[in-house]
């Protein structure tokens, strides 16, 4: 098995040993009492996570007696580091990070408790699109991919293998660029294809840089993709806070399912001041049409197994991890019961 851990993950080894750092306990919000502060770290700021911003904008967290202090980690490794060090209470990132930390033997394991996205959120853009795209066209070409060890890159590699292409042999994949640098590199002339999230792709299409020819979310299939996580100790001591947080996320998921891309765009626009309204609407429509967001925050066991399959194929999985060792659905299931009883 080839070397499988990106350099940035080495930081986590030291933090695993420190993951028992305590945090103040949370108590249920009583009528008239101040809200409970929850420090939430998101992996990146992205339209991909629209249900979260809906929950924030429409006061769903406040309704649960919570005040969210939102920060953006700019990477799953950095989000996990913040969670392990105790500087945040809840980390929102891909579960591959949780698998890596669990396999290092964390004394206070990180547990995923709510799912927000159920497919890869990236798309493939061709600089010179053909009338009828086929993945086999990437043979002998260069594609700007994602960070090695991250799910976007592993999904890309998995799809290539499904079409008889061996990554890094039949297709050159650029994996060293920072997430925010990849679009500019492609626009500057690097590569024949780029795999990137929206709304970057719609904006680049609008400028005539290339054309979106495939969805990694569609071709990669349903997968456990982006989850909310907490350390086991925090989750056990603050189960009421976790439940109320999950209730708000459940409402956000239901709201985006019941409203149009135009309505969603109007609500989340303040989180994306640099995105033109038509691009924002197109982005939301693309994500909703491919069923990016699950009906509830319950974590899919089938999607988790597919994640492990994708990681295994990429040489990034030392050993299989049992779902129940690092995931729980008890909060999502209770949130669904509460929503249905409203």
C-alpha positions as CSV (number, residue, x, y, z in Angstrom):
1,X,0.0,0.0,0.0
2,X,1.5,3.4,-1.0
3,X,2.2,6.1,1.5
4,X,-1.2,7.2,2.6
5,X,-1.2,10.2,4.9
6,X,-0.9,13.8,3.7
7,X,1.7,15.8,5.6
8,X,-0.9,18.1,7.2
9,X,-2.4,15.1,9.1
10,X,0.9,14.6,11.0
11,X,-0.2,17.5,13.2
12,X,-3.0,15.4,14.5
13,X,-0.7,12.7,16.0
14,X,0.4,15.1,18.8
15,X,-3.1,16.4,19.3
16,X,-4.6,12.9,19.8
17,X,-2.7,12.6,23.0
18,X,-4.1,15.9,24.2
19,X,-7.7,15.1,23.3
20,X,-8.8,14.6,26.9
21,X,-8.7,18.4,27.6
22,X,-11.9,19.2,29.5
23,X,-14.5,21.7,28.5
24,X,-17.3,23.3,30.6
25,X,-20.5,21.4,30.7
26,X,-23.7,22.7,29.0
27,X,-27.1,22.6,30.6
28,X,-30.5,22.8,28.9
29,X,-31.7,26.3,28.2
30,X,-34.4,27.4,30.6
31,X,-37.0,30.0,29.8
32,X,-35.5,33.5,30.1
33,X,-31.9,32.1,30.6
34,X,-29.1,33.2,28.3
35,X,-28.4,30.9,25.3
36,X,-25.8,28.2,25.4
37,X,-22.7,29.2,23.4
38,X,-21.6,26.5,20.9
39,X,-18.2,27.0,19.2
40,X,-18.7,25.5,15.7
41,X,-15.8,25.1,13.2
42,X,-16.8,24.6,9.5
43,X,-14.2,23.1,7.2
44,X,-14.7,25.8,4.6
45,X,-17.3,28.4,3.7
46,X,-19.3,26.9,0.9
47,X,-22.7,27.0,-0.8
48,X,-22.5,23.2,-0.5
49,X,-23.5,23.6,3.1
50,X,-26.6,25.7,2.4
51,X,-28.8,24.0,5.0
52,X,-26.5,25.1,7.8
53,X,-26.6,28.7,6.7
54,X,-30.4,28.5,6.4
55,X,-30.5,27.3,10.1
56,X,-28.3,30.1,11.1
57,X,-30.1,32.8,9.1
58,X,-33.6,31.8,10.1
59,X,-32.9,31.5,13.8
60,X,-33.3,27.7,14.1
61,X,-30.4,27.6,16.6
62,X,-31.8,30.4,18.6
63,X,-35.1,28.6,18.8
64,X,-33.2,25.8,20.5
65,X,-31.6,28.1,23.0
66,X,-28.1,28.1,21.3
67,X,-25.8,30.8,20.2
68,X,-23.4,29.6,17.5
69,X,-19.9,31.0,17.3
70,X,-18.9,30.1,13.8
71,X,-15.3,29.9,12.6
72,X,-13.9,28.5,9.3
73,X,-11.0,26.1,9.6
74,X,-9.9,26.0,5.9
75,X,-9.3,22.3,5.9
76,X,-10.5,19.1,7.6
77,X,-7.1,18.6,9.2
78,X,-7.2,22.0,10.8
79,X,-10.9,21.5,11.9
80,X,-10.0,18.2,13.5
81,X,-7.0,19.8,15.2
82,X,-9.2,22.5,16.7
83,X,-11.7,19.9,17.9
84,X,-9.0,17.7,19.5
85,X,-7.4,20.7,21.2
86,X,-10.8,21.8,22.7
87,X,-10.8,25.2,21.1
88,X,-14.1,24.3,19.4
89,X,-17.0,22.2,20.6
90,X,-18.3,20.9,17.3
91,X,-16.3,20.2,14.1
92,X,-17.9,20.1,10.7
93,X,-15.7,18.2,8.2
94,X,-15.4,14.9,6.3
95,X,-15.5,11.7,8.3
96,X,-12.3,10.5,6.7
97,X,-10.6,12.7,9.3
98,X,-12.5,10.8,12.1
99,X,-11.3,7.5,10.6
100,X,-7.7,8.7,10.6
101,X,-7.8,9.9,14.2
102,X,-9.6,6.7,15.4
103,X,-7.0,4.5,13.9
104,X,-4.3,6.5,15.7
105,X,-5.9,5.3,19.0
106,X,-7.3,8.6,20.3
107,X,-8.1,8.3,24.0
108,X,-11.2,10.5,23.6
109,X,-12.6,9.5,20.2
110,X,-14.3,11.9,17.8
111,X,-17.9,10.9,17.1
112,X,-19.9,11.9,14.0
113,X,-23.5,12.7,15.0
114,X,-25.2,14.4,12.1
115,X,-24.8,14.4,8.3
116,X,-25.4,17.5,6.1
117,X,-24.1,16.3,2.7
118,X,-24.6,12.9,1.2
119,X,-22.6,13.3,-2.1
120,X,-19.4,14.8,-3.3
121,X,-19.9,18.4,-4.0
122,X,-17.4,18.8,-6.8
123,X,-17.7,18.9,-10.5
124,X,-15.4,18.3,-13.4
125,X,-14.6,21.1,-15.8
126,X,-13.0,20.6,-19.2
127,X,-10.9,23.3,-20.9
128,X,-11.8,22.0,-24.3
129,X,-15.1,20.0,-23.9
130,X,-16.2,17.5,-26.4
131,X,-19.9,17.1,-27.6
132,X,-20.4,13.9,-25.6
133,X,-18.1,13.6,-22.5
134,X,-16.7,10.3,-21.3
135,X,-14.4,9.8,-18.4
136,X,-12.0,7.9,-20.7
137,X,-11.2,11.2,-22.3
138,X,-8.9,11.9,-19.3
139,X,-6.4,9.2,-20.4
140,X,-3.1,10.9,-20.9
141,X,-4.4,14.3,-19.6
142,X,-3.8,16.4,-16.6
143,X,-6.5,17.2,-14.0
144,X,-6.2,19.5,-11.1
145,X,-7.6,17.4,-8.2
146,X,-7.9,17.9,-4.5
147,X,-5.7,17.4,-1.4
148,X,-4.2,13.9,-1.2
149,X,-6.0,11.9,1.5
150,X,-9.2,14.1,1.3
151,X,-12.5,12.7,0.1
152,X,-12.8,14.9,-3.0
153,X,-9.5,13.5,-4.3
154,X,-10.3,9.9,-3.3
155,X,-13.7,10.1,-5.0
156,X,-12.1,11.4,-8.2
157,X,-9.6,8.5,-8.1
158,X,-12.4,6.0,-7.5
159,X,-14.4,7.2,-10.5
160,X,-11.4,7.0,-12.7
161,X,-10.8,3.4,-11.7
162,X,-14.5,2.6,-12.5
163,X,-13.7,3.7,-16.0
164,X,-10.5,1.7,-16.4
165,X,-8.1,4.5,-15.6
166,X,-5.3,4.2,-13.0
167,X,-4.8,7.5,-11.2
168,X,-1.3,9.0,-11.5
169,X,-0.4,6.5,-14.2
170,X,-3.0,6.9,-16.9
171,X,-4.0,10.4,-15.7
172,X,-1.8,13.0,-14.2
173,X,-3.4,14.5,-11.1
174,X,-2.2,17.7,-9.5
175,X,-2.7,17.3,-5.7
176,X,-0.3,19.8,-4.2
177,X,-2.3,23.0,-4.7
178,X,-4.3,24.6,-1.9
179,X,-8.1,24.4,-2.3
180,X,-8.4,28.1,-3.0
181,X,-5.5,28.2,-5.5
182,X,-6.7,25.4,-7.8
183,X,-9.3,27.5,-9.8
184,X,-6.8,30.3,-10.5
185,X,-4.1,27.8,-11.6
186,X,-6.6,26.3,-14.1
187,X,-7.6,29.7,-15.3
188,X,-3.9,30.5,-15.7
189,X,-3.4,27.5,-18.1
190,X,-2.5,24.6,-15.8
191,X,-4.2,21.3,-16.7
192,X,-6.8,20.0,-19.1
193,X,-9.5,19.5,-16.4
194,X,-10.1,20.7,-12.9
195,X,-12.3,19.1,-10.2
196,X,-13.7,21.8,-8.0
197,X,-16.8,22.8,-6.0
198,X,-19.5,25.3,-6.8
199,X,-20.0,28.2,-7.2
200,X,-16.5,28.4,-8.6
201,X,-17.4,26.2,-11.6
202,X,-20.5,28.3,-12.5
203,X,-18.5,31.5,-12.3
204,X,-15.7,30.1,-14.4
205,X,-18.2,28.8,-17.0
206,X,-19.8,32.3,-17.1
207,X,-16.3,33.7,-17.9
208,X,-15.8,31.2,-20.7
209,X,-12.9,29.4,-19.0
210,X,-14.3,25.9,-19.6
211,X,-17.4,23.8,-19.3
212,X,-18.7,21.6,-16.5
213,X,-18.9,18.1,-18.1
214,X,-19.5,15.8,-15.1
215,X,-20.6,15.7,-11.4
216,X,-18.4,13.7,-9.0
217,X,-21.5,13.6,-6.7
218,X,-23.5,11.8,-9.3
219,X,-20.8,9.6,-10.7
220,X,-19.3,8.8,-7.3
221,X,-22.7,7.8,-5.8
222,X,-24.2,8.4,-2.3
223,X,-21.4,8.7,0.3
224,X,-21.1,9.8,3.9
225,X,-19.5,13.1,3.0
226,X,-19.6,16.0,5.5
227,X,-20.6,15.5,9.2
228,X,-20.9,17.3,12.5
229,X,-18.5,15.8,15.1
230,X,-17.8,16.1,18.8
231,X,-15.4,14.5,21.1
232,X,-17.0,11.6,22.9
233,X,-16.5,13.2,26.3
234,X,-18.2,16.4,25.1
235,X,-21.0,14.5,23.5
236,X,-21.7,12.5,26.7
237,X,-21.5,15.5,29.0
238,X,-23.5,17.8,26.8
239,X,-26.0,15.5,25.1
240,X,-28.8,18.0,25.4
241,X,-26.7,20.6,23.6
242,X,-25.9,18.1,20.8
243,X,-29.6,17.2,20.6
244,X,-30.7,20.8,20.3
245,X,-28.0,21.5,17.7
246,X,-29.1,18.5,15.7
247,X,-32.8,19.6,15.9
248,X,-31.7,22.9,14.2
249,X,-29.8,21.1,11.5
250,X,-32.8,18.9,10.8
251,X,-35.0,21.9,10.3
252,X,-32.4,23.4,7.9
253,X,-32.4,20.3,5.8
254,X,-36.2,20.2,5.7
255,X,-36.4,23.8,4.8
256,X,-34.1,23.6,1.7
257,X,-36.1,20.5,0.6
258,X,-39.3,22.5,0.7
259,X,-38.1,25.7,-1.0
260,X,-36.9,26.7,-4.4
261,X,-33.3,27.6,-5.2
262,X,-34.4,31.2,-5.6
263,X,-35.8,31.2,-2.1
264,X,-32.8,29.5,-0.6
265,X,-30.5,32.0,-2.4
266,X,-32.3,34.9,-0.8
267,X,-31.7,33.4,2.7
268,X,-28.1,32.4,2.4
269,X,-26.9,35.3,0.2
270,X,-25.5,37.3,3.2
271,X,-23.0,34.5,3.8
272,X,-21.7,34.8,0.2
273,X,-21.4,38.6,-0.5
274,X,-19.0,38.0,-3.4
275,X,-21.2,35.7,-5.4
276,X,-23.5,37.0,-8.0
277,X,-27.2,36.1,-7.5
278,X,-27.6,34.2,-10.7
279,X,-24.5,32.1,-10.0
280,X,-25.7,31.4,-6.5
281,X,-29.1,30.2,-7.7
282,X,-27.5,28.0,-10.4
283,X,-25.2,26.5,-7.8
284,X,-28.1,25.8,-5.4
285,X,-30.1,24.2,-8.2
286,X,-27.2,22.0,-9.2
287,X,-26.7,20.8,-5.7
288,X,-30.4,20.3,-5.0
289,X,-31.1,18.5,-8.3
290,X,-28.4,15.9,-7.6
291,X,-29.8,15.2,-4.1
292,X,-26.7,16.6,-2.3
293,X,-28.6,17.1,1.0
294,X,-30.2,14.1,2.8
295,X,-33.8,14.3,4.0
296,X,-32.6,14.1,7.7
297,X,-29.2,14.4,9.4
298,X,-29.2,10.6,10.1
299,X,-25.8,9.2,9.0
300,X,-26.1,6.6,6.2
301,X,-24.5,3.3,7.1
302,X,-24.4,2.4,3.3
303,X,-22.8,5.8,2.6
304,X,-20.2,5.1,5.3
305,X,-19.4,1.7,3.8
306,X,-18.9,3.4,0.4
307,X,-16.6,5.9,2.0
308,X,-14.4,3.1,3.4
309,X,-14.5,1.5,-0.1
310,X,-13.3,4.7,-1.7
311,X,-10.6,5.2,1.0
312,X,-9.4,1.6,0.6
313,X,-9.1,1.9,-3.2
314,X,-7.0,5.1,-2.7
315,X,-4.7,3.3,-0.3
316,X,-5.7,5.6,2.6
317,X,-7.3,3.0,4.9
318,X,-5.1,1.0,7.2
319,X,-8.1,-1.2,8.4
320,X,-11.8,-1.1,8.3
321,X,-13.6,0.8,11.1
322,X,-17.0,-0.2,12.5
323,X,-19.7,2.4,12.0
324,X,-20.8,2.3,15.6
325,X,-17.3,3.0,16.8
326,X,-17.2,6.5,15.4
327,X,-20.8,7.3,14.4
328,X,-24.1,7.7,16.2
329,X,-27.6,8.3,14.9
330,X,-29.5,8.7,18.2
331,X,-29.6,12.5,18.0
332,X,-30.7,12.5,14.4
333,X,-33.4,9.9,15.1
334,X,-34.7,11.9,18.0
335,X,-34.6,15.1,15.9
336,X,-36.8,13.4,13.3
337,X,-39.3,12.4,16.0
338,X,-39.5,16.0,17.2
339,X,-39.9,17.4,13.7
340,X,-42.7,15.0,12.9
341,X,-44.5,15.9,16.1
342,X,-44.4,19.6,15.4
